[in-house]
């Protein structure tokens, strides 16, 4: 037997709880040691607008908009990216994502696994993206 792990989205816990949409951090369930992989489904008016942003000390992230259209606030710039578009975000760049569209958007987030967990590597900024 080969050394691989297969997981379906519905087999991985949704960390959002009562917040609309879903976010499934698949890294641990996939037993991945080097690559962090997160799936997020974002209904209209979900994400970080009117809330906080974050950045990292070491962790670079790649965001891939799998479907729909999303707004990204990267430092002071706001970009609109639609399905099939990827953006690499350097660790020190403040970031947040928002869905202003009526349709759900699907987002894939890929980064490296950070020893101790990404929360130890992250810094948060309240009121990063005012409404």
C-alpha positions as CSV (number, residue, x, y, z in Angstrom):
1,X,0.0,0.0,0.0
2,X,1.2,3.5,-0.8
3,X,1.8,6.3,1.7
4,X,-1.1,8.6,1.1
5,X,-4.2,10.0,2.8
6,X,-7.6,10.7,1.2
7,X,-10.3,12.8,2.8
8,X,-13.6,14.2,1.6
9,X,-14.7,17.7,2.6
10,X,-17.6,16.3,4.6
11,X,-15.2,14.2,6.6
12,X,-13.3,17.2,8.0
13,X,-14.7,19.4,10.8
14,X,-16.1,22.8,9.8
15,X,-14.4,25.3,12.2
16,X,-16.8,28.2,11.5
17,X,-19.5,26.8,13.8
18,X,-22.6,29.1,13.5
19,X,-20.8,31.6,11.2
20,X,-22.3,31.3,7.6
21,X,-20.4,29.2,5.1
22,X,-17.8,26.7,5.9
23,X,-14.1,26.5,6.6
24,X,-12.4,23.1,6.7
25,X,-8.7,23.0,7.7
26,X,-7.7,19.8,6.1
27,X,-4.0,19.6,7.0
28,X,-4.3,17.5,10.2
29,X,-6.9,15.2,8.7
30,X,-4.7,14.6,5.7
31,X,-1.8,13.9,8.0
32,X,0.2,16.5,6.0
33,X,3.6,17.4,7.4
34,X,4.7,20.1,5.0
35,X,1.7,21.6,3.2
36,X,-1.2,23.4,4.9
37,X,-4.5,23.1,3.0
38,X,-7.8,24.9,3.8
39,X,-11.1,25.0,2.0
40,X,-13.5,27.9,2.6
41,X,-17.0,28.4,1.2
42,X,-18.0,32.1,1.6
43,X,-21.7,33.2,1.2
44,X,-22.5,36.8,0.4
45,X,-21.3,39.3,3.1
46,X,-18.9,37.0,4.8
47,X,-15.3,37.4,5.5
48,X,-13.2,40.1,7.2
49,X,-14.8,43.4,6.1
50,X,-15.8,45.3,9.1
51,X,-13.5,43.2,11.2
52,X,-9.9,42.2,11.6
53,X,-7.0,41.4,9.2
54,X,-4.0,39.3,9.8
55,X,-0.4,38.7,8.7
56,X,2.3,36.2,9.5
57,X,5.9,36.3,10.8
58,X,7.1,33.5,8.4
59,X,4.1,31.9,6.6
60,X,3.6,32.8,3.0
61,X,0.0,32.0,1.7
62,X,-1.4,31.3,-1.7
63,X,-5.2,32.0,-2.1
64,X,-6.9,30.4,-5.0
65,X,-10.4,31.5,-5.9
66,X,-12.0,28.3,-7.1
67,X,-15.4,29.8,-7.9
68,X,-17.2,33.1,-7.5
69,X,-15.6,36.5,-7.0
70,X,-13.9,37.8,-3.9
71,X,-12.4,41.0,-2.7
72,X,-9.0,40.9,-1.1
73,X,-7.6,43.7,1.1
74,X,-3.8,43.4,1.0
75,X,-2.3,46.2,3.1
76,X,-4.0,49.4,1.7
77,X,-5.0,47.9,-1.7
78,X,-8.4,46.3,-2.5
79,X,-8.4,43.7,-5.4
80,X,-11.3,41.8,-6.9
81,X,-10.4,38.3,-8.0
82,X,-12.7,35.9,-9.8
83,X,-12.7,32.1,-10.2
84,X,-9.6,30.6,-11.6
85,X,-7.3,33.3,-10.0
86,X,-4.5,32.8,-7.5
87,X,-2.7,35.4,-5.4
88,X,0.5,34.8,-3.4
89,X,0.7,36.9,-0.2
90,X,4.0,37.5,1.5
91,X,4.1,36.9,5.3
92,X,4.3,40.6,6.4
93,X,1.4,41.7,4.2
94,X,-1.8,42.5,6.1
95,X,-4.7,40.6,4.5
96,X,-8.4,39.9,4.6
97,X,-11.0,38.5,2.2
98,X,-14.7,39.5,1.6
99,X,-17.5,38.2,-0.6
100,X,-19.7,41.1,-1.7
101,X,-21.4,39.0,-4.5
102,X,-24.8,37.3,-4.1
103,X,-23.3,33.9,-5.1
104,X,-21.2,31.8,-2.8
105,X,-17.5,31.8,-3.5
106,X,-15.0,28.9,-2.9
107,X,-11.5,29.7,-1.7
108,X,-8.5,27.3,-1.3
109,X,-5.7,28.5,1.0
110,X,-2.3,26.8,0.7
111,X,0.8,27.5,2.8
112,X,3.5,25.6,4.6
113,X,3.0,23.9,7.9
114,X,4.4,26.1,10.7
115,X,5.8,24.3,13.7
116,X,3.7,25.0,16.7
117,X,0.7,26.0,14.5
118,X,-0.1,29.0,12.3
119,X,-1.7,30.9,15.3
120,X,1.8,31.2,16.8
121,X,2.9,32.7,13.5
122,X,-0.1,35.1,13.1
123,X,-0.7,38.6,14.2
124,X,-4.2,40.2,14.1
125,X,-5.2,43.8,13.6
126,X,-8.7,45.0,14.7
127,X,-10.5,47.4,12.4
128,X,-8.2,46.5,9.5
129,X,-11.1,46.8,6.9
130,X,-13.8,49.2,8.1
131,X,-17.3,48.9,6.5
